[in-house]
Amino acid sequence: MIIQPANRTLSVKEYYFSLKNKEIARLNAQRAAQGLDPVINLGIGSPDGAPSEAAVEALCGCARKSGSHGYQSYIGLPELRQAIADWYARWYGVQLDPSCEIQPLMGSKEGILLLSLAFLNPGDKVLVPNPGYPTYTSATRMCEAELVSYNLVEADGWYPDFAQLEAMDLKGVKIMWVNYPNMPTGAPARRDVFEKLVAFARSKGILLVNDNPYSFILNEPQSILAIPGAKECCLEMNSLSKSHNMAGWRVGMMLGSADILQELLKVKTQMDSGMFRGIQEAAVEALKAGPEWYEALNAEYRRRREVACRIMDTLGCTYDAKAGGLYVWGRVPSGTAEEWSNRILYEAGVFLTPGFIFGSNGANHLRISLCANVETLNKALKKICAL
């Protein structure tokens, strides 16, 4: 290499699922040469269903218009911001000012890095859940900030231990990431937990960010912004990826204080030139979905969860059969989840995510994605039963 990488890249590795997909691609080439079926990938949570017909038609209709293909506003169409405000009022009981309290994003994952770049200096501290979404950790490290893990454990229902939090050295902590409904554990959002989190953040002068993409998937939608006083210290991220089968469309949002969103916008305007208008118009239509959309979505995920639970039973894992979200999260009966995952991949041709990628508190857990149809899940079950 003719030049040395930036120090910030030395602290992170290529995203786990990017690496794993390469490994599975190599394995599939070997399996094809041997006349075997490709690996059944029950790893990442990428919904396999289609968006609503109204959303697809809106995209196609816009794409056919000659005036639709130029740069778009950095803050999104007024119609999109209004649709997000209406969605939050209807389903979460939260009132948002579409002119200044809503920032559309190209997927909520973008928001994690944008917010980190906007507020973190080298040496600042960030509270990150263990287990938790790996991007909270990587974004913190790329900003050369200090990672401070806080424990989520099964005995506490995967909720924070507030006594433990209070006892920690919090000097220099600027941001705290939370994620309810929780990934990877499936722990649901609870108003009493949100109330405690808001009180904690206000008392410590910490910006609290709730990452909320799973609220419609086998869950009752709740928002931390519904807690009185939350807007003084909280932001919320949300996304159409899971709730509207639009993961590849990259439609997310950051919600909360206008002052904070303005700082985030300073970074965002240096990094992109606006979301394609057709995707924004499609998002407006998707957000109009009525209860029948979510009921049909969840009916299918309940059928899939039943088969995923049978896979967990076959493996001898312990798990919560009623946990929400796009996954089933189970504790392996012995050894590490990585050992189990590798054996299942190489001997059964099925990939299940090992929980160590979410932090040390997930090292003994496997995660099964529900983003495969019942037929595929049953095929995976049959292969695992044959081990």
Protein Blocks (a to p, Z undefined) as FASTA:
>chain_A
ZZdcdfklmmpccdfklmmmmmmmmmmmmmmmnopacdddfkbfcdfbdcdfklmmmmmm
mmmpmklmmccdfkbpfklmmmmmmmmmmmnopacdfklmcccdehjklmmmmmmmmmpc
ghiacdddddddfklmmmmmmnopacddddddfkloopacfklmmmpcfehiabdcdddd
ddfklpacdfklmmmmmmmmmmnopacdddffklmgopacddfklpghklmmpccdddfk
lmnopmmnopaddedjfklmmmmmmmmmmmbgcjafklmmmmmmmmmpcfklmmmmmmmm
mmmmmmmmmmmmmnopacdfkbgcjbdcdddfbhjfklmmmmmmmmnopacddfklnojk
lmmcccddfkbcfklmmmmmmmmmmZZ
